[in-house]
Amino acid sequence: MFYQNRRTFILHAAGVCAALATARSAFAAAPLVDESDPAAKPLGYHAKASTVDAAQFPKYHAGQHCGNCRFYTGGAHDASGPCPMFPGKAVAADGWCNVYAPKA
């Protein structure tokens, strides 16, 4: 791109900086769901599946965790990712909740 003068260059550079600043905030990671969150309590969400009391949650079985749940949409190697049970927030891949369903 060829700029006629310094003013044109500065205006374009300012526009690029503004666009990058906006894009950065758009890609910011969602906050993690807290176990005490009002949406997490009714679902029995635990950030670490290994801490789930199987007596209290009989649906839980060893080896179940958000990372292998069909509702978890994070990457296979991500520590956390989105779940439709908690819109706008991320769940720990090692977490578990009572809505757990194994991936097909």
CORUR-V268848 format. One record per pair of residues at least 6 apart in sequence whose C-alpha atoms are under 8 Angstrom apart, sorted by sequence separation. I is the first residue (numbers start at 1). J is the second residue. D is the distance in whole Angstrom. If there is no record, write none. Layout:
BEGIN
I&J&D + I&J&D
END
This chain:
BEGIN
3&9&6 + 34&40&7 + 35&41&7 + 46&52&7 + 54&60&6 + 66&72&6 + 74&80&6 + 75&81&7 + 82&88&8 + 83&89&8 + 33&40&7 + 54&61&7 + 67&74&8 + 74&81&4 + 82&89&6 + 83&90&6 + 52&60&7 + 73&81&6 + 74&82&6 + 82&90&5 + 83&91&7 + 67&76&7 + 72&81&7 + 73&82&5 + 81&90&5 + 82&91&6 + 35&45&6 + 72&82&6 + 73&83&6 + 80&90&6 + 81&91&6 + 35&46&6 + 72&83&5 + 80&91&5 + 81&92&7 + 35&47&7 + 50&62&8 + 71&83&6 + 72&84&8 + 80&92&4 + 81&93&7 + 34&47&8 + 44&57&8 + 71&84&7 + 79&92&6 + 80&93&5 + 79&93&5 + 80&94&8 + 49&64&7 + 78&93&7 + 79&94&8 + 49&65&6 + 74&93&8 + 66&91&7 + 67&92&8 + 66&92&7 + 67&93&4 + 66&93&5 + 67&94&6 + 65&93&7 + 66&94&6 + 67&95&8 + 65&94&5 + 66&95&5 + 71&100&8 + 65&95&5 + 66&96&5 + 70&100&8 + 71&101&7 + 65&96&5 + 66&97&8 + 69&100&6 + 70&101&6 + 64&96&7 + 69&101&5 + 70&102&6 + 69&102&5 + 70&103&4 + 66&100&7 + 68&102&6 + 69&103&5 + 70&104&7 + 65&100&8 + 68&103&6 + 64&100&8 + 60&98&7 + 64&102&8 + 59&98&7 + 57&98&7 + 47&91&7 + 48&92&8 + 52&96&8 + 47&92&6 + 49&94&6 + 40&86&8 + 48&94&5 + 49&95&5 + 39&86&7 + 47&94&6 + 48&95&4 + 49&96&5 + 32&80&8 + 47&95&4 + 48&96&7 + 46&95&5 + 47&96&7 + 45&95&7 + 46&96&5 + 45&96&6 + 46&97&6 + 30&82&8 + 44&96&8 + 45&97&4 + 33&86&7 + 44&97&5 + 45&98&7 + 43&97&6 + 44&98&6 + 43&98&5 + 33&89&6 + 43&99&7 + 31&88&8 + 32&89&6 + 33&90&6 + 30&88&6 + 31&89&5 + 32&90&5 + 33&91&6 + 30&89&5 + 31&90&6 + 32&91&6 + 33&92&8 + 30&90&6 + 32&92&7
END
